Amino acid sequence: MKYFFVIIVLFIIELVYFRIAKQYKIVDVPNSRSSHKGEIVRGGGIIFALSAICLEIYLGFPHPYFMAGLIIVSFISFVDDIHSLPNRVRLLVHFLAVALMFLDTTIIESHWWLLIIMAIVVTGFLNAFNFMDGINGITGAYGLITIISLTIINEFFIPFIPSELGVFVLLGLLVFNYFNFRVKARCFAGDVGSISLPFIIAFFILKLYFISQAPILILLLAVYGVDSVNTILKRVLIGENIFMPHRTHLYQILVHKKQFSHLQVSTIYAFVQLSINVLVVSLMDIPFNTQIVISISGLLFLTAIYWVLVRRL
């Protein structure tokens, strides 16, 4: 009953945001590279951050630095949704927010050079996740599968966060998917959603990793990781600006060249990641070195599939 009340409140919050966004023209206007027609509310993914913030307030801020980082990164991303900011400004704020997040994990006890490397990696992850937000349903569906997987691990295998935190974010994703996972979406995640969601996911995975010491957890992000990293590599090799809009991700090729629907591609990505997540959960207790081998093999296998599909399509 408690969670039913929460989802109703989040639903109302999202509807209120829609009215505000329309009033102040926080909308996505289609252009030649867009995958939609007509003005769509931008920034509907603000519900991800709000769901986590509401829960942290209710619990008395058990993760104050994570919450500070989430607020900072969500704010700058929301501003970017309204008025485009220089890449260097966004990246600097992302880096600062990630550094704050680290203060709420045991990674802060590591060597300074490892902290710098991990901050760069996590900041890169935030932006790679953002690059993948290009069609209806993909961010919501993929995020839903990831958060469900992490919540199941937290509830039944290795507790690493307060139970309610994962559930609240999950409820926020359900509300967002109601408005976004449809042929004609009523809202897009916007940068505020496609940056805040991976920020939350990164925090969850870091918390889990330093308790479980299971490197196979990297496969929880395998599908997005392989598509985004290889697409960036492909664009760098041909001399393109990776921050400029494009349609060369595998999911974009499937939609724009092979005429798959948005929801078909979003479902495929989510289903493939779900299948991998089931494998991850079942193998978390095997020896460390074996997990490393399986993780590398899995990423290489997906990379091979990526390049085969891209060349054929």
PECOR-V251038 format. One record per pair of residues at least 4 apart in sequence whose C-alpha atoms are under 7 Angstrom apart, sorted by the first residue. I is the first residue (numbers start at 1). GAP is how many residues later the second one is. D is the distance in Angstrom with one decimal. If there is no record, write none. Layout:
i->(I/I)
gap->(GAP/GAP)
d->(D/D)
This chain:
i->(1/2/3/4/5/6/7/7/8/9/10/10/11/11/12/13/14/14/14/15/16/17/18/18/19/20/21/21/21/21/22/22/22/26/26/26/27/27/27/27/28/28/28/28/29/29/30/30/30/30/30/33/35/40/40/40/41/41/41/42/42/42/42/43/43/43/43/43/43/43/43/44/44/44/44/44/44/45/45/45/45/45/45/45/46/46/46/47/47/48/48/48/48/48/48/48/49/49/49/49/50/51/51/51/51/52/52/52/52/53/53/54/55/55/55/56/56/56/57/63/63/64/65/65/65/65/65/66/66/66/66/67/68/69/69/69/69/69/70/70/70/70/71/72/72/73/73/73/73/73/74/74/74/75/76/77/77/77/78/78/78/79/80/80/81/81/85/85/86/87/88/89/90/91/92/93/94/94/95/95/95/96/97/98/98/98/99/99/101/102/102/103/105/106/108/110/110/111/112/113/114/115/116/117/118/119/120/121/122/123/124/125/126/126/126/126/127/127/128/128/129/129/129/129/130/130/130/132/133/133/133/135/136/136/136/136/136/136/137/137/137/137/137/137/138/138/139/140/140/140/140/141/141/141/142/142/142/143/144/144/144/145/145/145/146/146/147/147/147/148/148/149/149/150/151/151/152/153/153/154/154/154/154/155/155/160/160/161/163/164/165/166/167/168/169/170/171/172/173/174/175/176/177/179/179/179/180/180/180/180/181/181/189/189/190/191/192/193/194/195/196/197/198/199/200/201/202/203/204/205/206/207/208/209/209/214/214/215/215/216/216/216/216/216/217/218/219/219/219/220/221/222/222/223/223/223/224/225/226/226/226/227/227/227/228/229/230/231/231/231/232/232/233/234/235/235/235/236/236/247/247/248/248/249/250/250/251/251/252/253/253/254/254/254/255/255/255/255/260/260/261/262/263/264/265/266/267/268/269/270/271/272/273/274/275/276/277/278/279/280/286/286/287/288/289/290/291/292/293/294/295/296/297/298/299/300/301/302/303/304/305/306/307/308/309)
gap->(4/4/4/4/4/4/4/164/4/4/4/162/4/164/4/4/4/30/33/4/4/4/4/23/4/4/4/5/6/20/4/5/19/15/16/56/12/13/14/15/11/12/13/14/9/10/4/6/7/8/9/213/100/146/147/148/145/146/147/145/146/147/148/35/38/145/146/147/148/149/150/132/143/144/145/146/149/131/143/144/145/147/148/149/4/146/147/4/125/4/121/124/125/145/148/149/4/21/25/147/4/4/117/118/121/4/113/116/117/4/14/4/4/110/113/4/5/6/4/4/41/4/4/35/36/38/39/4/34/35/38/4/4/4/28/29/31/32/4/27/126/129/4/4/25/4/20/21/24/123/4/118/122/4/4/4/114/115/4/113/114/4/4/5/109/110/4/5/4/4/4/4/4/4/4/4/4/29/4/24/28/4/4/4/21/25/4/20/102/5/6/5/102/104/7/4/5/4/4/4/4/4/4/4/4/4/4/4/4/4/4/4/4/69/72/73/4/68/4/100/4/65/69/95/61/64/65/96/5/6/61/127/44/45/46/49/126/127/4/40/43/44/126/129/4/128/4/4/33/36/37/4/125/129/4/127/128/4/4/26/29/4/125/129/4/74/4/19/23/4/22/4/128/4/4/15/4/4/5/4/5/6/7/4/8/47/48/4/4/4/4/4/4/4/4/4/4/4/4/4/4/4/4/6/7/8/5/6/7/8/4/82/4/5/4/4/4/4/4/4/4/4/4/4/4/4/4/4/4/4/4/4/4/4/5/70/74/76/77/64/68/75/76/79/63/4/57/61/76/57/4/4/77/4/46/50/4/4/4/76/77/4/22/23/4/4/4/4/17/18/4/10/4/4/4/5/7/4/6/5/6/4/5/4/4/60/4/14/4/4/5/4/5/6/4/5/6/7/4/5/4/4/4/4/4/4/4/4/4/4/4/4/4/4/4/4/4/4/4/4/4/5/4/4/4/4/4/4/4/4/4/4/4/4/4/4/4/4/4/4/4/4/4/4/4)
d->(6.4/6.4/6.2/6.3/6.3/6.2/6.0/5.9/6.2/6.2/6.2/6.6/6.4/5.9/6.2/6.2/6.3/6.9/6.6/6.6/6.4/5.9/6.1/6.6/6.1/6.2/5.7/4.6/6.8/6.4/6.1/6.8/6.7/6.2/5.8/6.1/5.9/5.3/4.3/4.8/5.5/5.2/6.1/5.6/6.6/5.0/5.3/6.3/5.9/6.4/6.8/7.0/6.5/6.0/5.5/6.9/6.5/4.5/6.2/5.8/5.0/6.3/5.2/7.0/6.9/6.0/4.9/4.2/6.8/5.9/6.4/6.9/5.5/5.5/4.8/6.7/6.9/6.7/6.9/3.9/6.3/6.1/3.6/6.9/6.3/5.6/5.3/5.9/5.7/6.6/5.9/5.4/6.6/6.4/6.9/6.1/6.1/7.0/7.0/6.0/6.0/6.4/5.6/5.6/5.8/6.2/6.4/6.4/5.8/6.2/6.9/6.3/6.2/6.2/6.8/6.0/4.7/6.7/5.6/6.1/6.1/6.1/6.1/5.2/5.6/6.1/5.9/6.1/6.1/4.2/6.1/6.1/6.2/6.0/4.0/6.5/5.4/5.8/5.9/6.8/6.5/7.0/6.0/6.3/6.3/6.1/6.6/5.9/6.0/6.7/6.0/5.2/5.6/6.2/6.2/6.3/5.2/4.6/6.6/6.5/4.8/6.0/4.7/5.4/6.3/6.0/6.7/6.8/6.6/6.1/6.0/6.3/6.1/6.0/6.3/6.1/6.1/6.1/6.2/6.4/6.0/6.4/6.3/6.3/6.1/6.9/6.9/6.6/6.9/6.2/5.6/5.7/6.0/6.8/7.0/6.4/6.6/6.5/6.4/6.3/6.0/6.0/6.3/6.2/6.0/6.0/6.0/6.2/6.3/6.6/6.0/6.0/6.3/5.6/5.6/6.4/6.2/7.0/6.6/5.7/6.9/6.5/6.6/7.0/6.8/4.8/5.9/6.7/6.6/5.7/6.6/5.8/6.0/5.9/6.8/6.5/5.6/6.5/5.7/6.7/5.7/4.2/6.1/5.7/5.9/4.4/5.7/5.9/6.1/6.8/5.5/6.3/6.6/5.9/6.3/7.0/4.9/6.0/6.0/6.5/6.1/6.1/6.4/6.2/6.3/6.8/5.9/6.8/6.3/6.1/6.9/6.3/6.7/6.1/6.0/5.6/5.9/4.9/5.8/5.1/4.3/5.9/6.9/6.2/6.8/6.0/5.5/7.0/6.6/5.9/6.4/6.1/6.1/6.3/6.3/6.3/6.3/6.2/6.0/6.3/6.9/6.0/4.9/6.0/5.3/6.2/4.6/6.0/5.7/6.4/6.6/6.9/4.6/6.0/6.2/5.6/5.9/5.8/6.8/6.2/6.3/6.2/5.8/6.3/6.3/6.2/6.1/6.1/6.1/5.9/6.3/6.7/6.0/5.0/5.9/6.0/6.7/6.2/6.2/6.3/6.8/5.3/6.6/5.5/6.6/6.8/7.0/7.0/6.4/5.7/5.8/5.9/6.6/6.3/6.9/6.0/5.9/5.8/5.9/6.7/5.9/6.0/6.5/6.5/6.1/6.1/6.0/6.2/6.9/5.7/6.1/6.3/6.2/6.6/6.2/5.1/6.4/5.7/7.0/5.4/6.7/6.1/6.1/6.3/6.3/6.5/6.4/6.5/5.9/5.2/6.7/4.9/6.4/5.7/4.9/4.7/6.0/6.4/6.4/6.6/6.4/6.1/5.9/6.2/6.2/6.2/5.9/6.1/6.2/6.0/6.2/6.4/6.1/6.3/6.7/6.3/6.2/6.4/6.2/6.1/6.8/6.8/6.4/6.4/6.4/6.2/6.0/6.2/6.0/5.9/6.2/6.1/6.0/6.2/6.0/6.1/6.4/6.1/6.4/6.2/6.1/6.1/6.0/6.2/5.9)
